[in-house]
Amino acid sequence: MISEPRSGRLAAWGNALLAGVASPDDAASAIVGDDSVHRVEGLPGEAGPVGLTLALGRLRRLGVTGWRVALPVPGHPLGLSGPAEFNARALEAAEAVVGHGAAYGLVPEVREAGGGPGAEDVHVEVVWHCLPVREAPPADVPSLGEAERELAEALREATRVLSRLDVAASGPVAEAAVDAYRARAERGREALAPGYPPRAVRVLELAQRVGLLVSAARESGHGGAVSASEIAARGEALRPVERVARRAQVAAYNAYVEEREREA
């Protein structure tokens, strides 16, 4: 959870495009980010891959009125609604976007080209596979209000557990690591996209902070957790905290669709 998922960028800026608050070129540029190019494969009516701008426009004409995010991991199909083929691809990629209003979803496949080991001139190409999805409520996605309350508790719990298991992992060293991760992750990045409610931005930022704290704790080594049981206890304690952060992240990205459903 250190960096913004590609599915998050596509959903956020795809929703901004649908809302008319972002131009097609601006939305496509924000979605691509630092990657070289994004294409969409399997789009109805197209024999091969097409550009992102054309694909988003076509899917809109096919009936997509909003985009949701899925961030599944083994044992937790977060944001998914089926069918099995789509779920399996999304689980392998650990992310996907699911259309609202028309039964289409997109799963990214990331390909790196150029440059040898340690080279900086690596070009990242992303192919989004367009697949049918089941029109059903997404799995285990909380409301923004629920996510915000869960995050506040998760942050307290993570701090308490890390203080008990390993003082160094919850003190200034961890805070410095979180700040460094945040600066790197947010360099040149805009939180969500135009048209999202302020609460969604707040929930996403808090979810990322909790996720960064978990990542910093895991990457800080064993620290004071000198026994195998203490190391295992740290991992066990952090797992539900990370789950809460992922659920909240999905809730923030999905806020655009949830608001439209309430207004309908």
VMD Tcl script that draws the C-alpha trace (Angstrom):
set ca {
  {0.00 0.00 0.00}
  {2.99 2.29 -0.37}
  {2.04 3.41 -3.86}
  {-1.26 4.22 -5.48}
  {-2.68 1.20 -7.34}
  {-3.13 1.61 -11.08}
  {-6.74 0.52 -10.67}
  {-7.22 3.40 -8.25}
  {-5.92 5.93 -10.77}
  {-8.08 4.49 -13.53}
  {-11.23 4.47 -11.40}
  {-10.66 7.96 -9.97}
  {-9.85 9.66 -13.27}
  {-12.30 7.51 -15.21}
  {-15.00 8.76 -12.84}
  {-13.80 12.35 -13.25}
  {-14.09 11.90 -17.01}
  {-17.61 10.49 -16.68}
  {-18.59 13.40 -14.43}
  {-17.34 15.90 -17.01}
  {-14.76 17.47 -14.69}
  {-11.72 16.11 -16.53}
  {-10.94 16.06 -20.25}
  {-10.18 12.76 -22.00}
  {-6.53 13.73 -22.50}
  {-6.06 14.85 -18.88}
  {-7.73 11.69 -17.56}
  {-5.62 9.42 -19.75}
  {-2.41 11.24 -18.80}
  {-3.21 10.94 -15.07}
  {-4.02 7.24 -15.40}
  {-0.80 6.45 -17.28}
  {1.30 8.38 -14.74}
  {4.94 7.32 -14.95}
  {4.22 4.34 -17.19}
  {5.07 4.43 -20.89}
  {1.70 3.48 -22.32}
  {-1.62 1.90 -21.37}
  {-3.78 -0.09 -23.79}
  {-7.04 -1.98 -23.45}
  {-7.46 -5.48 -24.91}
  {-10.68 -7.42 -25.42}
  {-12.87 -4.35 -25.87}
  {-16.18 -5.27 -27.58}
  {-16.01 -4.47 -31.27}
  {-12.20 -4.28 -31.41}
  {-9.95 -6.98 -32.84}
  {-6.86 -5.86 -30.94}
  {-5.59 -3.52 -28.24}
  {-6.72 0.11 -28.38}
  {-5.64 3.30 -26.67}
  {-6.93 4.29 -23.26}
  {-8.88 7.35 -24.45}
  {-10.74 5.38 -27.11}
  {-11.43 2.53 -24.68}
  {-12.89 4.72 -21.94}
  {-15.09 6.49 -24.47}
  {-16.30 3.19 -25.92}
  {-17.08 1.75 -22.50}
  {-19.04 4.88 -21.66}
  {-21.12 4.41 -24.81}
  {-21.61 0.77 -23.84}
  {-23.28 1.95 -20.63}
  {-20.57 2.32 -17.98}
  {-21.60 5.16 -15.65}
  {-18.94 4.71 -12.97}
  {-15.89 2.72 -11.93}
  {-15.24 0.80 -8.73}
  {-11.94 -0.62 -7.46}
  {-11.17 -4.15 -6.30}
  {-8.01 -4.97 -4.30}
  {-8.30 -8.72 -3.65}
  {-5.78 -10.93 -1.90}
  {-5.99 -14.69 -1.22}
  {-8.85 -15.31 1.18}
  {-10.28 -11.82 0.78}
  {-12.02 -11.03 -2.56}
  {-12.29 -7.34 -1.68}
  {-14.41 -5.43 -4.21}
  {-15.10 -8.39 -6.49}
  {-18.51 -9.60 -7.64}
  {-17.65 -12.41 -10.08}
  {-17.67 -14.36 -12.29}
  {-14.88 -16.81 -11.50}
  {-12.69 -15.97 -14.51}
  {-12.64 -12.27 -13.71}
  {-12.05 -12.92 -10.02}
  {-9.12 -15.23 -10.78}
  {-7.45 -12.67 -13.05}
  {-8.05 -9.87 -10.55}
  {-6.62 -11.97 -7.73}
  {-3.50 -12.71 -9.77}
  {-3.03 -8.98 -10.46}
  {-4.11 -8.05 -6.89}
  {-6.31 -5.31 -8.37}
  {-9.00 -4.52 -10.92}
  {-11.66 -1.98 -11.82}
  {-15.32 -2.92 -12.14}
  {-17.77 -0.97 -14.28}
  {-21.06 0.28 -12.87}
  {-24.03 0.50 -15.21}
  {-22.63 -2.05 -17.66}
  {-21.11 -5.44 -16.89}
  {-17.48 -4.84 -17.86}
  {-14.31 -4.94 -15.80}
  {-10.64 -4.24 -16.46}
  {-7.65 -6.14 -15.05}
  {-4.11 -4.78 -15.56}
  {-1.18 -6.77 -16.87}
  {2.11 -4.96 -16.32}
  {4.99 -5.53 -18.70}
  {8.52 -4.13 -18.36}
  {10.80 -3.68 -21.35}
  {14.31 -2.32 -21.97}
  {17.28 -1.94 -19.67}
  {19.28 -4.63 -17.98}
  {19.61 -5.36 -14.26}
  {19.85 -2.10 -12.36}
  {19.17 0.01 -15.45}
  {17.04 3.12 -15.12}
  {15.65 3.15 -18.67}
  {12.94 0.55 -18.00}
  {9.70 1.17 -19.88}
  {6.52 -0.01 -18.22}
  {3.61 -0.92 -20.46}
  {0.19 -1.82 -19.10}
  {-2.44 -3.86 -20.92}
  {-5.90 -3.72 -19.36}
  {-7.88 -6.88 -20.15}
  {-11.58 -6.13 -20.61}
  {-13.76 -8.96 -19.29}
  {-17.42 -9.48 -18.41}
  {-18.33 -9.06 -14.74}
  {-21.36 -9.98 -12.69}
  {-23.64 -7.11 -11.74}
  {-23.80 -7.58 -7.99}
  {-22.70 -5.68 -4.86}
  {-18.89 -5.74 -4.42}
  {-17.55 -8.01 -1.71}
  {-16.77 -6.56 1.74}
  {-16.59 -2.85 0.82}
  {-17.55 -0.56 3.72}
  {-19.17 2.86 3.52}
  {-16.92 5.89 3.90}
  {-18.20 6.45 7.41}
  {-17.52 2.86 8.44}
  {-14.08 2.99 6.83}
  {-13.14 6.16 8.67}
  {-14.15 4.74 12.05}
  {-12.33 1.46 11.39}
  {-9.19 3.30 10.32}
  {-9.03 5.40 13.45}
  {-9.22 2.24 15.56}
  {-6.71 0.45 13.32}
  {-4.19 3.25 13.70}
  {-4.49 3.12 17.49}
  {-4.24 -0.67 17.47}
  {-1.19 -0.70 15.20}
  {0.60 1.81 17.42}
  {-0.32 -0.11 20.58}
  {0.75 -3.48 19.20}
  {4.03 -2.21 17.77}
  {4.84 -0.41 21.00}
  {4.30 -3.64 22.90}
  {6.22 -5.89 20.51}
  {8.98 -3.58 19.36}
  {9.35 -0.04 20.64}
  {11.58 1.00 17.74}
  {8.96 0.04 15.19}
  {6.42 2.50 16.56}
  {8.67 5.42 17.46}
  {10.66 8.07 15.58}
  {12.34 5.54 13.27}
  {8.99 4.29 12.00}
  {7.62 7.82 11.71}
  {10.64 8.85 9.65}
  {10.14 5.83 7.40}
  {6.46 6.68 6.97}
  {7.33 10.28 6.05}
  {9.91 9.09 3.52}
  {7.50 6.61 1.97}
  {4.76 9.24 1.80}
  {7.02 11.78 0.13}
  {8.10 9.22 -2.45}
  {4.57 7.96 -3.09}
  {3.01 11.42 -3.34}
  {5.68 13.00 -5.54}
  {3.75 14.30 -8.53}
  {0.56 12.54 -7.43}
  {-2.83 14.12 -6.85}
  {-5.06 12.61 -4.18}
  {-8.01 11.02 -5.97}
  {-9.35 13.22 -8.80}
  {-11.71 16.17 -9.31}
  {-15.30 15.49 -8.33}
  {-14.63 13.32 -5.26}
  {-16.05 14.38 -1.88}
  {-13.55 15.71 0.70}
  {-14.36 12.82 3.03}
  {-13.19 10.32 0.41}
  {-9.88 12.18 0.11}
  {-9.52 12.17 3.90}
  {-10.26 8.43 4.14}
  {-7.81 7.61 1.35}
  {-5.02 9.63 2.97}
  {-5.61 7.96 6.35}
  {-5.76 4.51 4.72}
  {-2.44 5.18 3.02}
  {-0.92 6.36 6.31}
  {-2.01 3.16 8.07}
  {-0.70 1.09 5.15}
  {2.62 2.92 5.24}
  {2.94 2.30 8.96}
  {2.40 -1.42 8.38}
  {4.94 -1.45 5.55}
  {7.50 0.43 7.65}
  {7.02 -2.02 10.50}
  {7.51 -5.01 8.22}
  {10.59 -3.56 6.54}
  {12.24 -2.47 9.78}
  {13.58 -5.96 10.40}
  {13.00 -7.90 13.56}
  {14.04 -5.03 15.84}
  {13.33 -5.89 19.43}
  {11.21 -8.92 18.49}
  {14.02 -11.34 19.29}
  {12.00 -14.54 19.47}
  {10.20 -16.37 16.70}
  {6.96 -16.12 18.65}
  {7.28 -12.34 18.91}
  {7.99 -12.04 15.19}
  {4.93 -14.17 14.45}
  {2.86 -12.09 16.86}
  {3.83 -8.91 15.05}
  {2.76 -10.35 11.68}
  {-0.49 -11.67 13.12}
  {-1.29 -8.33 14.74}
  {-0.57 -6.33 11.58}
  {-2.65 -8.52 9.26}
  {-6.10 -7.23 10.32}
  {-4.78 -3.64 10.39}
  {-3.63 -3.97 6.79}
  {-7.01 -5.48 5.87}
  {-8.81 -2.46 7.32}
  {-6.56 -0.11 5.36}
  {-7.24 -1.94 2.09}
  {-11.00 -1.89 2.69}
  {-10.89 1.83 3.38}
  {-8.81 2.49 0.28}
  {-11.43 0.74 -1.86}
  {-14.24 2.63 -0.12}
  {-12.55 5.95 -0.96}
  {-12.11 5.13 -4.64}
  {-15.67 3.80 -4.84}
  {-17.21 6.89 -3.24}
  {-18.13 8.41 -6.62}
  {-20.32 5.43 -7.54}
  {-21.79 5.17 -4.05}
  {-22.88 8.84 -4.14}
  {-24.49 8.38 -7.54}
  {-26.42 5.37 -6.24}
  {-27.69 7.36 -3.26}
  {-28.82 10.20 -5.54}
  {-30.63 7.87 -7.96}
}
mol new
graphics top color blue
foreach p $ca { graphics top sphere $p radius 0.5 }
foreach p [lrange $ca 0 end-1] q [lrange $ca 1 end] { graphics top cylinder $p $q radius 0.2 }
display resetview
